[in-house]
Amino acid sequence: MGSNYTSPVTPHLGLPLPSPDAPSQREDVARITAALTGVDTHAAAVDSRLSAVDAALAAADDRLAAVDGELAVVAHDVVEQVSTRAAVDLSNVPPAALKAASLAAGVGQPLILTPVVTAPAGEAVGVSRQPVITVTPYRSLYGVSHAASRVQLSTSADFAATVVDVTLGAVSTHTVAAVLAESQRHYVRWRYQDADGVWSDWSGTIGFTTVATSITTPAITSPLNGATGVGKRPTFACSAFAMSSGTDTHTASRWQVSTVSTFATTVIDTGENGTSKTTFTPATDLAGGVQYFVRVQHKGALGKWSAWSPTASFTTLTFSQWMMIWGAGAQRANPEYIIDVASDSAGNIYAIGRNAEFEGKAYPYIISLTNNGTVRWEYNVPSEKNEDYHTWLWRMVFDDSGNLIVAGTWGTPSTYNLSLTKFSPSGTILAQKIYTDVRIVQTYGLKRDSSGNLYVAAWSEDSGSRAFVGKFNAQFDCIWMKSLSDWTTTLSCLDIDKNNNIYICGHSSESALIIKFSSSGNLLSQVKIGRFAPNAFRIYAISISDSGKILVGGQNYEDSISSPMILDISPSLTINNQYHIYNAGYGSAVTSIRHIGKTDNFWVGGVLGSNGGDLFIRYGLSGGVSRVLSHPSKSDSLYCITTDMDGNPIFGGALWENADWPSSYYGHSALGTMAATGGTTGPLPGATAYSWSSTPTDFVPTNRCVFSPENAPFVSVGTATETRNPVPVAYTRSKTLIPY
């Protein structure tokens, strides 16, 4: 054989077989080969039988597993039945007896169920820095009542040191009073105590992470950045408190006002202020004509402050005392004067007036000026007929957006109706409604409440009635309207109190009337004002302060004597006090009263008739500031007065060229300002015929007026409307601005 010979092997076990070509012992080789082959065959049979045994064992394992499952179900059922039966049995044993038996049996730890913390959830993140901890309810096997709980919070899982360790009453929930560190991992646990003083085990420890709180940086919303003409005692306002992340509540703010943008020095620093959180009004005036910077920051209940707001700059108002006198109009008997004045939060001044005849018509107008008398814009309303009262603007108020709402009369050649018009601060008409069912001659009262509703009092000509009052919403839709039925009263003024009760005043030929309505139009009370002597009493003005102080102004006639009057009345329409300037000359009257801001202080203005008619303005009833504008032998009249944000009076009226009434005369509309301290006296520069003096105009107590009940009937009126689209008239009158 060659060297590459390979010995044969058995097929199953692979046993080497002798070579069949061996030269000797050939029979032995054959026999051994047969034996080994047989062994191999037997081994194969054994392996087959072992595989069968393995399969049988696997099947047995499956059957045993099934039996184990069945036994587990049986065991659970047995435990549940035993537990239920035990609970039933124990429930029949008085707790005291059970406790005694347990102690006698040597049972150590009383069976108070260990609480489980359910809130915050384990591993919770963004948890409040004052979290609410809640656990499962208290349970006692012995029925001993719950006496106390103890809760611990720590920044370490072993509670080696605690940030909260407090013993509470019989509670299972607790709001952490301490403010936890933000973005910090904390651990909490809880245990119960029964009335015997025995404590349960501590609950399992729960870990959680507190929120990273962030207060949104506030923004100054008033005054606007860069604002000018701001009052010397402005109300600062900022955005509402908000959180960029986490939750918190607003507890305080800090306001700073400075003359330098770096706030290296401050003129106001409120420190932490829990009252003025989103608005702040200084207690004293800022300087006039100065640029200031203001900023604010918010503080939350968790003790964290926001960043400072972006700085807003503003410049305070520089008061300027001046008069503007219109050039003379046509020589005719129609009146020409400033009817109403107003001042907005930026210090701008608005006036309503009426020009004398131009191209056969007389145009009412609104004019807006800066606080120093520079004209900003002027709107001349087109008139459809040159007659008294057919198209007029009478009274104005501001809405919350600084728009001007004007009540007036819209006329045609045959009629005149109530009109309500909204002007933007730049003089554009935004909305208008004309009530065609109401024949209005003059609108002498217009007020707006905090909800935007409007209240109007007017002189009407419906069915012989001359008194009209109505309420309208911010869209000029009528809520209700009423008119005096068959009565001769002319309504002359209106105001509302803080409860939105409406007070309207007027007069007939001999007496005056004050009527009080609720905001829903219900008549609450009414009185007639008469006097001991014959002749007449008339009301021209009413003003109600925020505290409810009600002042009524007018005139009292007695034969040839005329006295300006002021009545201090109660909300129930009774006289508290009455005052007058006795025998100030025929035609003397109080024509306007205006409370200053939210105070009971007031300015009063009117006419003194002793010198042919002098305009007077004074502060309060007596003493203090008193100014009279005289024009020898000629009539000067004041019809309206208001104040700017700093309490300086702004007034409007007329200066007449001819004192003889009712013959034709030249009339000059006049608008002016006066310092609250009284300002300059003496002749007006460039118009020396007019001169301011400090002549006293003190009011003294009197008892000339008496109140008596009245029962004037009111009826509802129609509410049909239409809308016009008037085009302003390109017309302006010459005006002379006189600073002094």
Secondary structure, 3 states (H helix, E strand, C coil): CCCCCCCCECCCCCCECCCCCCCCCHHHHHHHHHHHHHHHHHHHHHHHHHHHHHHHHHHHHHHHHHHHHHHHHHHHHHHHHHHHHHHHHHHCCCHHHHHHHHHHCCCCCCCECCCCEEECCCCEEEECCCCEEEECCCCECCCCCEEEEEEEEECCCCCCCCCEEEEECCCCEEECCCCCCCCCEEEEEEEEEECCCCECCCCCCEEEEECCCEECCCCEEECCCCEEEECCCCCEEECCCCEEECCCCEEEEEEEEECCCCCCCCCEECCCECCCCCEECCCCCCCCCCEEEEEEEEEECCCCECCCCCCEEEEECCCCCEEEEECCCCCCCCCCCEEEEEECCCCCEEEEEEEEEECCEEEEEEEEECCCCCEEEEEECCCCCCCCCCCEEEEEEECCCCCEEEEEEEECCCCEEEEEEEECCCCCEEEEEEEEEEEEEEEEEEEECCCCCEEEEEEECHHHCCCEEEEECCCCCEEEEEEECCCCCEEEEEEECCCCCEEEEEECCCCEEEEEECCCCCEEEEEEEEECCCCCEEEEEEEECCCCCEEEEEEEEECCEEEEEEEEECCCCCEEEEEECCCCCCCCEEEEEEECCCCCCEEEEEEEHHHCCEEEEEECCCCCCEEEEECCCCCEEEEEEEECCCCCEEEEEEEECCCCCCCCCCEEEEEEECCCCCCCCEEECCEEEEEEECCCCCCEECCCEEEEECCCCEEECCCCEECCCCCCCCCCCCEEEEEC
